[in-house]
Amino acid sequence: MMSSVVLAMLALAVLLGISAFVPALADRLRLPATTLLAIVGIAIGGLLFFTDTHMFPGWSPGLGGLIGNLADLHIPPDMLLLVFLPILLFESSISLDARALRDDLVPVLAMAVLAVLVTTLVVGITLNPFTAVPLAGCLLLGAVVATTDPIAVIGVFREVGAPRRLSDLVEGESLLNDAAAIALFSAFVAALRAGNDGDPTAIAWTFLWDFIGGGLFGLVLGRLGAALLTRLDRAGPAEITLSVSLAYLAYIIGEDVLHISGVVATVAAGLAFGYLGRRRMSTGSWGAIHHVWQQLGFWAASLVFMMAAMLIPKVLVEFRLHDFFLLVVLILATFAARIFVLYAVIPLLTALKLAAPIRSAYRLVMLWGGLRGAVTLALALAVSELPGIAQEVKHLVEVVAVSYVLFTLFVQGTTLRALIGWLGLNQLGPLERMVRDRALELSQTDMLDRLRLEAVRLGIDPETSPEIDRLNKARLALPRRVAPLGDDMLSQQLTAALLTVTQREATLYVEEIGRGLAGRRTAAQLLANTDLLQDALQTDGVRGYRSAAKRLSRFDWYMRLCVWIQRTFRWSTPLARQLADRFEVMLISRRVMNECVEFARERLPSLFEPRVAETALHVVRDRKELVDRSFDALELQYPDYAEALRARYLDRAALRMEEDAYRQMLQDRLITPPVYRNLMETTRLRAHRLEEAPTLDLHMDIPAILRELPLFKGLAPEQIEAVSRLLRPRMVLPRERIVRSGALGDRMYFVASGAVEVVLDEPVRLGTGDFFGELGLLTREPRRADVVAMGYCHLLELHADVFDRFLAADPQAAAAIRRVAAERLGVWQEPAEPAS
């Protein structure tokens, strides 16, 4: 008799071996892989259930004994959820585009949460009159069948080339509705054990706590895991191990320690980990992690489906005629609930501007594609092992839910591909077809040239080659555009062209981040910028792109808050940090935008109309000029810091090149592993030193500033200290209005560095060492002109309350101020545009 451990390992080995052949066989049979896995699992389960060593006396004792031992192997359904569900959820969530999910968050939540609630209620209320099971038992069945399974559906979508948004909607729904269904499942199980139908208020509060608590805990854990990625080896075992640990920690701690939804916690952790991880690692490093998770997800999906399906024969032998009637009612009820959400709730959300419109074809596919799978099976089968549940409830949930899963797999799953084809969702749109034809033409022309050259090298006449002839005919057969494109198509092309450039920009940023050339805060900002540009393009086309580009060159609320803190509390650290981050963002953006301009110049004409490619290039150049101006303004004010930042960037680049060279030497066996580790240890020490950005000095030391200004030359040290106590430093951002015409003059300013412009009929520019605003203090009259900063400026501010003390403390400066004021009164005395 084999031990349970040996039997379990044997079962896993057999099932993994079978699963290796399922994808190819499913493709050949034109079946969803999930449906074929269910067939295999049911077949194995039937064999184990109906076979014992006495039924086949002709078999060898070894084989018969093996089958008998496997039949005795007990697989608890709740164990299936604990072992495999975290892997399935985490793999799906790190693969999902979090930005796309954010864009469709309202409809996804409607399908994931509201649809589960509606389905549970409709199923429970509809079935209750037709069975002796209490309402809580019927609602329990509704919660079990409310969760959808994306595995089969997404597999079909990828095979037929369904639109990306449709895939994101279905996958986002299925990720979150597991949590809603499991939360309701637990609530109704507790109600049945207590002998009642449950307290709706308590169930609602528990539901909200599970969702909100699970989401917050998962986000914190996912961000923490992503932050630790940069501390580990790149795409090595440590990072992959961390991600696997993160999946189980989120699920188990959330479920059993914090008593919140472990499913939501795992999904939120995966979304945060995936979104931040791919932005903090190179494309190759993240690709290696993602590849391993795809393998883990394939194993988990295959095993959980087959293991759950293996238990189906034991359930179906109890199927009765009345159960068939209940199954029909259940099918109608679930469709009615899903129709209500898709065709009543979603249009209402769209009308309220809470969600983007969803095409009717998408909604029809979402209706028919609501397949149930492993989670529904595991929950239904787990009911049989729960203590305190009446036998009639166990029978209802097990038999009817399992039968419903089989209906969705073998009826809806096998016809979903045909429905997508009938709706034309597997077809490219006009713009995509045009871009595809242009790409085919270019690639085939290039291939023809290379094949002709290769044929000549081989001594073959290119004109007699069948392959060259075939390619030439295929190229000539491509549709040619004979009529000019309309304005709508040109606008779509321009949007597509700018999206192509923006995606290239994002890719270049990811490469910079992966090579360690950008800090963590800088990396997050750079990729957030490209997200903003893509959102603007998809919402408002080229106009939105231009508007977003201008917004990125301005200062956000946090920068202005830091400026206010510096002026109010004289605390410069937050402002210095923000300016340093902006410096690095603009430095890397400037380098990347140079490559984007070249990319637009060289690649866009091959894919888009000449007029479109030229316009897109012009728009990208305008964005580059905005970045250049932003960086130049910073460099003009802080030239030493700009030079230090460039040197640090170059040192980082050299360090990465050195590391790449060492890896190549190790791969070519030019150095031994000990030598490689020693060399890499040296580079790691240098990399650690380069992680810290150079300190940005805002030059807010008032005595040092006064010593450099011509107006205060010759002052004794004690006079410098006395004057310094009367002045306050002030940082001014480019284009900020410092003095407003018509306002009361309560202070004057000395320009420590930078330049300002006095807005008159003929604007007057004042630079380092000049001052302004003195007329308001001397004449006590309102301001006579606006004064605007031309770039980053450092000013020394003198308030009216201490103006007289200042004049007394420095007679030389007082005389100069009065002399300049008299000159300005004479020159700027104009009624229409009075002087400052």
C-alpha positions in Angstrom: 0.0 0.0 0.0 1.5 3.3 -1.1 1.7 6.2 1.4 -0.5 9.2 0.9 2.5 11.4 0.1 3.7 9.0 -2.6 0.2 8.8 -4.1 -0.1 12.6 -4.1 3.2 13.0 -5.9 2.3 10.2 -8.4 -1.1 11.9 -9.1 0.6 15.2 -9.7 3.2 13.7 -12.0 0.5 11.9 -14.0 -1.7 15.0 -14.3 1.1 17.3 -15.2 2.2 14.8 -17.9 -1.3 14.7 -19.3 -1.7 18.5 -19.2 1.4 18.9 -21.4 -0.6 17.4 -24.4 -3.8 19.3 -23.7 -3.1 22.6 -25.5 -2.0 21.0 -28.8 -4.9 18.5 -28.7 -7.4 21.3 -27.9 -6.1 23.3 -30.8 -6.5 20.4 -33.1 -10.0 19.6 -31.9 -11.0 23.3 -32.0 -12.1 23.1 -28.3 -11.3 25.4 -25.4 -8.4 24.0 -23.4 -10.6 24.2 -20.2 -13.3 22.1 -21.8 -10.8 19.4 -22.8 -9.2 19.5 -19.3 -12.7 18.9 -17.8 -13.2 15.9 -20.2 -9.9 14.4 -19.1 -10.6 15.0 -15.5 -14.0 13.5 -15.7 -12.6 10.5 -17.5 -9.9 9.9 -14.9 -12.4 10.5 -12.1 -14.8 8.0 -13.7 -12.1 5.4 -14.1 -11.0 5.8 -10.4 -14.6 5.8 -9.2 -16.0 2.8 -11.1 -12.8 0.7 -11.0 -11.4 -1.5 -8.3 -8.8 -4.3 -8.3 -11.6 -7.0 -8.5 -13.2 -5.7 -11.6 -10.2 -6.4 -13.9 -8.8 -9.7 -12.8 -6.8 -10.0 -16.0 -4.7 -6.9 -15.1 -1.5 -7.3 -13.2 -1.7 -6.8 -9.5 0.7 -3.9 -9.8 -1.5 -1.9 -12.2 -4.7 -2.9 -10.5 -3.3 -2.0 -7.1 -2.1 1.3 -8.4 -5.5 2.2 -9.7 -7.0 1.1 -6.4 -4.6 3.2 -4.5 -5.2 6.2 -6.6 -9.0 5.7 -6.2 -8.4 5.9 -2.4 -6.5 9.2 -2.7 -8.7 11.9 -1.2 -8.3 15.5 -2.5 -10.2 18.0 -0.3 -11.8 20.7 -2.5 -10.8 23.5 -0.1 -7.2 22.3 -0.5 -7.5 23.0 -4.2 -8.4 26.6 -3.5 -5.7 27.1 -0.9 -2.9 25.6 -3.1 -3.9 26.8 -6.6 -6.1 29.8 -6.3 -3.3 32.3 -5.2 -1.2 31.2 -8.1 -4.1 31.6 -10.6 -5.1 35.0 -9.2 -1.6 36.4 -9.0 -0.6 35.2 -12.5 -3.7 36.8 -14.0 -3.3 40.1 -12.1 0.4 40.7 -12.9 -0.5 40.0 -16.6 -3.4 42.5 -16.6 -2.8 46.0 -17.7 -3.6 48.0 -14.6 -4.0 51.2 -16.6 -6.6 49.5 -18.8 -8.3 48.2 -15.7 -8.4 51.7 -14.3 -10.0 53.1 -17.4 -12.8 50.5 -17.2 -12.9 50.2 -13.4 -16.6 51.2 -13.1 -18.0 48.6 -15.6 -15.5 45.9 -14.2 -16.7 46.6 -10.7 -20.3 46.5 -11.9 -19.7 43.0 -13.5 -17.5 41.8 -10.6 -19.5 42.9 -7.6 -23.0 44.0 -8.7 -23.4 41.1 -11.1 -22.4 38.6 -8.3 -25.0 40.1 -5.9 -27.7 40.2 -8.6 -27.0 36.6 -9.7 -27.0 35.4 -6.1 -30.3 37.0 -5.3 -32.0 36.1 -8.6 -30.9 32.5 -8.4 -31.8 32.2 -4.7 -35.3 33.8 -5.1 -36.1 31.9 -8.3 -35.1 28.4 -7.1 -36.5 28.7 -3.6 -40.2 28.0 -4.6 -39.2 24.8 -6.4 -37.2 23.1 -3.6 -37.6 22.3 0.0 -34.1 23.8 0.7 -34.3 27.0 2.8 -33.6 30.4 1.2 -30.1 30.6 2.5 -29.3 27.3 0.8 -30.6 28.6 -2.5 -28.6 31.8 -2.1 -25.6 29.7 -1.3 -26.0 28.0 -4.7 -26.4 31.4 -6.3 -23.1 32.6 -4.7 -21.3 29.4 -5.9 -22.4 29.9 -9.6 -21.9 33.7 -9.6 -18.2 33.6 -10.2 -16.9 33.4 -13.8 -13.8 31.7 -15.0 -11.6 33.6 -17.6 -9.3 30.8 -18.5 -11.4 29.2 -21.3 -12.7 32.6 -22.5 -9.3 34.4 -22.6 -7.8 31.4 -24.4 -10.5 31.7 -27.1 -10.0 35.5 -27.3 -6.3 35.1 -27.9 -6.8 32.4 -30.5 -9.3 34.4 -32.6 -7.7 37.8 -32.0 -10.5 39.4 -30.0 -10.2 43.1 -29.2 -8.0 44.0 -26.2 -10.6 45.9 -24.4 -13.0 43.0 -24.5 -10.3 40.7 -23.0 -9.5 43.2 -20.3 -13.2 43.6 -19.3 -13.7 39.8 -19.1 -10.4 39.2 -17.2 -10.9 42.1 -14.8 -14.4 40.9 -14.0 -13.3 37.3 -13.3 -10.4 38.4 -11.1 -12.7 40.4 -8.8 -15.9 38.4 -8.8 -14.1 35.4 -7.2 -13.7 37.6 -4.1 -17.4 38.7 -4.1 -18.6 35.1 -4.6 -16.4 33.6 -1.9 -17.4 36.4 0.6 -21.1 35.6 0.0 -20.4 31.9 0.1 -18.9 32.2 3.6 -21.8 34.4 4.8 -24.5 32.0 3.7 -22.6 29.0 5.1 -22.5 30.7 8.4 -26.2 31.5 8.2 -27.0 27.8 7.4 -25.0 26.6 10.3 -26.9 29.1 12.6 -30.2 27.8 11.2 -31.4 31.0 9.6 -31.2 32.9 6.4 -28.6 35.4 7.6 -28.7 39.1 8.6 -28.6 41.2 5.3 -27.0 44.1 7.2 -24.3 42.0 8.7 -23.7 40.3 5.3 -23.4 43.7 3.6 -20.9 45.0 6.2 -18.8 41.8 6.0 -18.8 42.1 2.2 -17.6 45.7 2.2 -15.0 45.0 4.9 -13.7 42.0 2.8 -13.4 44.1 -0.3 -12.0 47.4 1.1 -9.7 45.7 3.6 -8.5 43.1 1.1 -7.8 45.8 -1.5 -5.8 48.1 0.8 -3.8 45.3 2.3 -3.0 43.8 -1.1 -1.9 47.2 -2.5 0.4 47.8 0.5 1.9 44.3 0.2 2.3 44.6 -3.6 4.0 48.0 -3.4 6.3 46.6 -0.8 7.2 43.6 -2.9 7.9 45.8 -6.0 10.1 48.1 -3.9 12.1 45.0 -2.8 12.7 44.0 -6.4 15.4 46.5 -6.9 17.3 45.1 -3.9 17.5 41.6 -5.3 19.3 40.0 -8.2 17.9 40.8 -11.6 15.4 38.2 -13.0 17.0 35.6 -10.8 15.6 33.0 -8.4 15.3 35.5 -5.5 12.9 37.8 -7.4 10.7 34.9 -8.6 10.7 33.4 -5.1 9.7 36.8 -3.6 6.7 37.0 -6.0 5.5 33.5 -5.2 5.8 34.2 -1.5 3.9 37.4 -2.0 0.9 35.6 -3.6 0.5 33.2 -0.7 1.2 35.8 1.9 -1.5 38.0 0.6 -4.0 35.2 0.4 -3.3 33.4 3.7 -2.7 36.5 5.9 -5.8 38.2 4.4 -8.0 35.2 4.7 -7.0 33.7 8.0 -5.2 36.4 10.0 -6.9 39.7 9.1 -10.2 38.0 8.2 -10.6 40.0 5.0 -10.8 38.8 1.4 -7.7 36.9 0.6 -8.8 36.8 -3.0 -9.0 40.6 -3.3 -5.7 41.0 -1.4 -4.0 38.6 -3.8 -5.5 40.4 -6.9 -4.5 43.9 -5.5 -1.0 42.7 -4.6 -0.6 41.2 -8.1 -1.8 44.4 -9.8 0.5 46.6 -7.8 3.4 44.3 -8.1 3.0 43.9 -11.9 2.4 47.6 -12.5 5.4 48.8 -10.5 7.6 45.8 -11.2 7.6 46.2 -15.0 8.4 49.9 -14.5 11.4 49.2 -12.2 13.0 46.5 -14.2 14.3 46.1 -17.8 12.0 44.5 -20.3 14.2 41.4 -20.4 14.3 41.0 -16.6 10.5 41.5 -16.2 9.9 39.2 -19.1 11.9 36.4 -17.4 9.7 36.8 -14.2 6.5 36.9 -16.3 7.6 33.8 -18.2 8.0 31.8 -15.0 4.6 33.0 -13.8 3.0 31.9 -17.1 4.4 28.4 -16.5 3.1 28.4 -12.9 -0.3 29.6 -14.0 -0.5 26.9 -16.6 0.3 24.2 -14.1 -2.1 25.6 -11.5 -5.0 26.0 -14.1 -4.4 22.5 -15.5 -4.1 20.7 -12.1 -7.0 22.5 -10.4 -9.3 21.9 -13.3 -8.5 18.2 -13.7 -8.5 17.5 -10.0 -11.9 19.2 -9.5 -13.3 17.5 -12.6 -12.1 14.1 -11.2 -14.6 14.5 -8.3 -17.5 15.2 -10.7 -18.5 11.5 -11.4 -19.0 10.9 -7.6 -21.5 13.8 -7.7 -23.3 13.1 -11.0 -24.3 9.6 -9.9 -26.7 11.3 -7.5 -28.3 13.3 -10.3 -32.2 13.1 -10.3 -34.9 14.1 -12.7 -35.9 17.0 -10.4 -32.3 18.2 -10.5 -32.6 18.6 -14.3 -35.6 20.9 -13.8 -33.7 22.9 -11.2 -30.7 23.1 -13.6 -32.9 24.6 -16.3 -34.3 27.2 -13.9 -30.7 28.0 -12.7 -29.6 28.5 -16.3 -32.5 30.9 -17.0 -31.9 32.8 -13.8 -28.2 33.3 -14.3 -28.8 34.5 -17.8 -31.5 36.9 -16.6 -29.3 38.3 -14.0 -26.4 38.8 -16.4 -28.7 40.4 -19.0 -30.0 42.9 -16.4 -26.4 44.0 -15.5 -25.2 44.2 -19.1 -28.2 45.8 -20.7 -29.7 47.9 -17.9 -26.9 48.7 -15.4 -24.0 49.3 -17.8 -26.0 51.6 -20.1 -27.1 53.5 -17.0 -23.5 54.0 -15.9 -22.6 55.1 -19.4 -25.5 57.7 -19.4 -24.3 59.0 -16.1 -20.8 59.4 -17.6 -19.4 57.0 -15.1 -18.2 54.5 -17.7 -17.1 54.5 -21.3 -19.7 53.0 -23.7 -19.4 49.2 -24.3 -20.3 48.0 -27.8 -23.4 45.8 -28.0 -21.2 43.1 -29.7 -18.9 43.1 -26.6 -21.9 42.8 -24.3 -23.3 39.9 -26.2 -19.9 38.1 -26.0 -19.7 38.9 -22.2 -23.2 37.5 -21.8 -22.4 34.2 -23.6 -18.9 34.0 -22.4 -19.7 33.9 -18.7 -18.3 30.5 -18.2 -18.0 28.8 -14.8 -14.9 26.8 -14.0 -12.5 25.7 -11.3 -13.6 28.1 -8.5 -17.2 27.2 -8.9 -16.4 23.5 -8.9 -14.2 23.7 -5.9 -16.7 25.7 -3.9 -19.6 23.4 -4.8 -17.6 20.3 -3.9 -16.3 21.8 -0.7 -19.9 22.1 0.6 -20.0 18.3 0.9 -17.3 18.4 3.6 -18.6 21.3 5.6 -20.1 20.3 9.0 -23.5 21.7 10.1 -24.9 21.8 6.5 -28.1 19.8 5.9 -27.9 17.0 3.4 -30.5 18.4 1.0 -28.5 21.7 0.8 -25.3 19.7 0.0 -27.1 17.8 -2.7 -28.6 20.9 -4.3 -25.3 22.8 -4.3 -23.1 19.9 -5.4 -25.3 18.4 -8.1 -26.9 21.5 -9.7 -23.7 23.6 -9.5 -21.5 20.9 -11.0 -24.1 20.3 -13.8 -24.2 24.0 -14.5 -20.5 24.2 -14.8 -20.6 21.4 -17.4 -23.3 23.2 -19.3 -21.2 26.4 -19.5 -18.1 24.4 -20.6 -19.7 22.1 -23.2 -22.4 24.4 -24.6 -21.2 28.0 -24.1 -17.5 27.3 -24.3 -17.7 25.3 -27.5 -19.8 27.9 -29.3 -18.0 31.0 -28.1 -15.5 31.0 -31.0 -18.3 30.8 -33.5 -20.1 33.7 -31.9 -17.0 35.9 -32.0 -16.5 35.1 -35.6 -20.2 35.8 -36.4 -20.0 39.2 -34.7 -16.8 40.0 -36.7 -14.8 40.8 -33.5 -11.9 38.8 -34.8 -11.5 41.2 -37.8 -9.2 44.2 -38.0 -10.7 47.6 -38.3 -10.0 49.8 -41.4 -7.1 51.6 -39.9 -5.5 48.4 -38.6 -6.0 46.7 -42.0 -4.3 49.6 -43.7 -1.3 49.6 -41.3 -1.1 45.8 -41.6 -1.1 46.0 -45.5 1.6 48.7 -45.3 3.7 46.6 -42.9 3.3 43.5 -45.1 4.3 45.4 -48.2 7.4 46.8 -46.5 8.4 43.4 -45.0 7.9 41.5 -48.3 9.8 44.1 -50.3 12.7 43.8 -47.9 12.5 40.0 -48.0 12.5 40.0 -51.8 15.6 42.1 -51.9 17.4 39.8 -49.4 16.2 36.7 -51.1 17.4 37.9 -54.5 20.8 38.6 -53.0 20.9 35.2 -51.3 19.9 33.5 -54.6 22.7 35.2 -56.5 25.2 34.0 -53.8 23.9 30.4 -54.2 24.1 30.6 -58.0 20.3 30.6 -58.5 18.6 32.7 -61.0 16.2 35.0 -59.0 13.7 35.1 -61.8 13.3 31.3 -61.7 12.9 30.9 -57.9 9.3 29.8 -57.0 9.6 31.4 -53.5 10.7 34.8 -54.9 7.9 34.6 -57.5 5.3 33.7 -54.7 6.4 36.7 -52.6 6.4 39.0 -55.5 2.8 38.0 -56.4 1.7 38.3 -52.8 3.2 41.8 -52.6 1.5 42.9 -55.8 -1.8 41.4 -54.6 -2.0 43.7 -51.6 -4.8 46.3 -51.9 -3.7 49.7 -53.1 -5.3 52.9 -51.9 -6.6 54.7 -55.0 -8.8 57.4 -53.3 -7.6 60.1 -50.9 -8.3 59.3 -47.2 -11.1 61.3 -45.5 -10.5 63.6 -42.6 -11.7 61.0 -40.1 -9.3 58.4 -41.3 -6.4 60.9 -41.3 -7.3 61.8 -37.8 -7.3 58.2 -36.7 -4.0 57.6 -38.5 -2.5 60.6 -36.7 -3.7 59.3 -33.3 -2.3 55.9 -34.1 1.0 57.3 -35.2 1.4 59.4 -32.0 0.4 56.3 -29.9 3.1 54.4 -31.7 5.7 57.1 -30.8 4.4 57.3 -27.2 4.6 53.5 -26.7 8.1 53.7 -28.1 8.9 56.5 -25.5 7.5 54.3 -22.7 9.7 51.4 -23.9 12.8 53.5 -23.9 12.0 54.7 -20.4 11.6 51.1 -19.2 15.0 50.3 -20.8 16.5 53.3 -18.9 15.0 52.1 -15.7 16.1 48.5 -16.3 19.7 49.6 -16.8 19.6 51.5 -13.5 19.9 54.9 -15.2 16.8 56.4 -13.5 15.9 56.6 -9.8 12.7 55.1 -8.4 10.8 58.4 -8.1 12.1 59.5 -11.5 11.0 56.2 -13.1 7.5 56.4 -11.6 7.1 60.0 -13.0 8.5 59.2 -16.4 6.0 56.3 -16.9 3.2 58.2 -15.4 3.9 60.9 -18.0 3.6 58.4 -20.9 0.4 57.0 -19.3 -1.1 60.6 -19.3 -0.1 61.1 -23.0 -1.7 57.8 -24.0 -4.9 58.6 -22.1 -5.1 62.0 -23.7 -4.6 60.5 -27.2 -7.3 57.9 -26.7 -9.7 60.5 -25.3 -9.1 63.6 -27.5 -6.6 62.7 -30.2 -3.8 65.0 -31.2 -5.4 68.0 -29.4 -5.3 66.0 -26.2 -1.7 65.0 -26.7 -0.6 68.6 -27.2 -2.6 69.7 -24.1 -1.1 66.8 -22.0 2.4 67.7 -23.2 1.9 71.3 -22.1 0.6 70.2 -18.7 3.7 68.0 -18.2 5.9 71.1 -18.7 4.1 73.0 -16.0 4.4 72.6 -12.3 2.0 70.3 -10.4 0.3 71.1 -7.1 3.0 69.4 -5.0 5.8 71.6 -6.5 3.7 74.7 -5.7 3.1 73.4 -2.2 6.9 73.0 -1.7 7.4 76.5 -2.9 4.8 77.8 -0.4 6.5 75.8 2.4 9.8 77.4 1.5 8.3 80.9 1.5 6.2 80.5 4.6 8.5 78.4 6.9 11.9 78.9 5.2 12.2 75.1 4.9 13.9 74.4 1.6 14.4 70.6 1.7 11.1 69.5 0.0 11.6 72.1 -2.7 15.2 71.1 -3.3 14.1 67.4 -3.6 11.3 68.3 -6.0 13.6 70.4 -8.2 16.3 67.6 -8.2 13.6 65.1 -9.3 12.4 67.4 -12.0 16.0 67.9 -13.2 16.5 64.1 -13.6 13.1 63.7 -15.2 13.9 66.4 -17.8 17.4 65.1 -18.4 16.2 61.6 -19.2 13.1 62.9 -21.1 15.4 65.1 -23.2 17.6 62.1 -24.2 14.6 59.9 -24.9 12.7 62.5 -26.9 15.8 62.9 -29.2 15.4 59.1 -30.0 11.6 59.5 -30.4 12.1 62.3 -33.0 14.5 60.0 -34.9 12.0 57.1 -34.5 9.2 59.3 -35.9 11.3 60.5 -38.8 12.6 57.1 -39.8 9.7 54.7 -39.0 6.4 56.5 -39.3 6.6 57.2 -43.0 6.8 53.4 -43.6 3.5 52.8 -41.8 1.4 55.9 -42.3 0.4 58.4 -45.0 3.2 61.0 -45.7 1.0 63.8 -44.5 0.2 61.9 -41.3 3.9 61.0 -40.7 5.0 64.6 -41.2 2.3 66.0 -38.9 3.2 63.4 -36.2 6.9 64.3 -36.5 6.0 68.0 -36.1 3.9 67.3 -33.0 6.7 65.1 -31.4 9.2 67.9 -32.2 7.0 70.4 -30.4 6.9 68.1 -27.3 10.7 67.8 -27.5 11.0 71.6 -27.5 8.9 71.9 -24.4 11.2 69.4 -22.7 14.3 71.2 -23.9 12.9 74.6 -22.6 12.1 73.1 -19.2 15.6 71.6 -18.8 17.3 74.7 -20.1 15.4 76.9 -17.6 16.7 74.6 -14.8 20.2 74.5 -16.1 20.4 78.3 -16.5 19.6 78.7 -12.8 21.6 75.7 -11.5 24.5 75.0 -14.0 26.7 73.2 -11.5 23.9 70.8 -10.6 23.2 70.1 -14.2 26.8 69.2 -14.8 26.9 67.0 -11.8 23.7 65.2 -12.9 25.1 64.6 -16.4 28.3 63.2 -14.9 26.3 60.9 -12.6 24.2 59.7 -15.6 27.3 59.0 -17.6 28.9 57.1 -14.7 25.8 55.0 -14.4 25.8 54.2 -18.1 29.5 53.2 -17.9 28.8 51.0 -14.9 26.0 49.1 -16.8 28.3 48.7 -19.8 30.9 47.3 -17.6 28.5 44.8 -16.0 27.3 43.7 -19.4 30.9 43.2 -20.5 31.5 41.0 -17.4 28.4 38.9 -18.1 29.4 38.4 -21.7 32.9 37.3 -20.6 31.4 34.8 -18.2 29.1 33.5 -20.9 32.1 33.2 -23.3 34.1 31.4 -20.5 36.8 34.1 -20.6 36.6 34.4 -16.8 35.6 32.0 -14.1 32.6 32.4 -11.8 34.7 33.5 -8.8 36.4 36.2 -10.9 33.0 37.3 -12.2 31.6 37.5 -8.7 34.6 39.5 -7.5 34.2 42.0 -10.4 30.5 42.3 -9.9 30.9 43.0 -6.2 33.1 46.0 -7.2 30.5 47.3 -9.5 27.8 46.9 -6.9 29.7 49.1 -4.5 30.0 51.8 -7.1 26.3 51.4 -8.0 25.4 51.9 -4.4 27.3 55.1 -4.3 25.6 56.3 -7.5 22.1 55.7 -6.1 22.2 58.9 -4.2 21.6 61.9 -6.3 23.9 64.9 -5.9 22.5 67.5 -3.4 20.8 70.5 -5.0 21.8 73.7 -3.3 19.0 76.3 -3.6 21.5 79.1 -2.6 19.2 80.4 0.2 22.1 81.6 2.4 21.3 85.4 2.6 24.7 86.6 3.9 26.4 84.8 1.0 24.0 86.2 -1.5 24.4 89.8 -0.2 28.2 89.5 -0.5 27.8 88.8 -4.2 25.3 91.6 -5.0 26.9 94.9 -6.3 24.4 96.9 -4.2 25.9 95.6 -1.0 29.6 95.5 -1.9 31.7 97.0 0.8 29.4 96.3 3.7 31.2 95.2 6.9 30.4 91.7 8.2 28.3 93.1 11.0 26.3 95.2 8.6 25.8 92.1 6.4 24.4 90.2 9.4 22.1 93.1 10.4 20.7 93.5 6.8 20.3 89.7 6.5 18.0 89.6 9.4 15.6 92.0 7.6 15.4 90.0 4.4 13.7 86.7 3.5 14.7 84.4 0.6 12.0 83.6 -1.9 12.1 81.0 -4.8 10.0 81.9 -7.8 9.0 79.6 -10.6 9.1 80.4 -14.4 6.2 82.7 -15.6 5.1 83.3 -12.0 3.6 86.7 -11.4 5.5 88.3 -8.5 3.9 91.8 -8.5 0.3 92.5 -9.6 -0.7 95.8 -11.1 -3.1 97.7 -8.8 -2.2 95.8 -5.6 -0.9 97.6 -2.6 2.9 97.7 -2.4 3.8 96.0 0.9 7.3 94.7 0.0 10.2 95.1 -2.4 12.5 92.5 -4.0 16.2 92.1 -4.8 17.1 89.7 -7.7 19.7 87.4 -6.3 19.7 85.3 -9.5 17.6 84.9 -12.6 15.6 87.5 -14.4 12.2 89.2 -14.2 10.2 91.2 -16.7 8.3 94.4 -15.8 5.2 94.4 -18.1 5.0 97.8 -19.8 4.4 99.0 -23.3 8.1 98.3 -23.8 8.9 95.5 -21.3 11.8 96.1 -19.0 14.1 93.2 -18.0 15.8 93.1 -14.7 18.5 90.6 -13.8 20.8 89.6 -11.0 21.6 92.6 -8.7 18.6 94.6 -9.7 15.6 95.4 -7.5 11.9 96.3 -8.0 8.8 97.1 -6.0 10.5 100.0 -4.2 8.1 102.6 -5.6 5.2 101.1 -3.7 7.1 101.4 -0.4 8.4 104.9 -1.1 5.2 106.4 -2.5 2.6 104.2 -0.6 0.7 104.0 -3.9 -0.7 100.9 -5.7 1.6 98.9 -7.9 2.0 100.4 -11.4 2.9 97.2 -13.4 3.0 93.5 -13.3 6.3 91.8 -12.7 6.8 88.2 -14.0 9.6 85.8 -13.6 11.3 84.9 -16.9 12.8 81.7 -15.4 13.7 80.2 -12.0 14.5 83.2 -9.8 15.9 83.6 -6.3 14.7 86.8 -4.7 15.4 88.6 -1.4 12.1 89.9 0.0 12.0 93.1 2.1 8.7 93.7 3.9 7.3 97.3 4.4 7.4 96.8 8.2 11.2 96.7 8.2 11.8 99.0 5.2 12.8 102.0 7.3 15.1 99.9 9.4 16.8 98.6 6.3 17.4 102.1 4.9 18.9 103.1 8.2 21.1 100.0 8.4 22.6 100.5 4.9 22.7 104.2 3.9 24.6 103.3 0.7 21.9 101.0 -0.5 19.2 103.4 0.7 20.7 106.2 -1.5 20.9 103.8 -4.5 17.3 102.8 -4.1 16.1 106.4 -3.9 18.1 107.3 -6.9 16.8 104.4 -9.1 13.3 105.1 -7.8 13.5 108.7 -9.0 14.8 107.7 -12.4 12.0 105.1 -12.8 9.4 107.7 -11.8 10.6 109.9 -14.5 10.9 107.2 -17.2 7.8 105.0 -16.3 5.4 107.9 -15.5 2.7 106.9 -18.0 -1.0 107.0 -17.0 -1.9 104.0 -19.1 1.0 101.9 -17.9 2.4 103.3 -14.7 5.7 102.0 -13.5 6.3 99.6 -10.7 
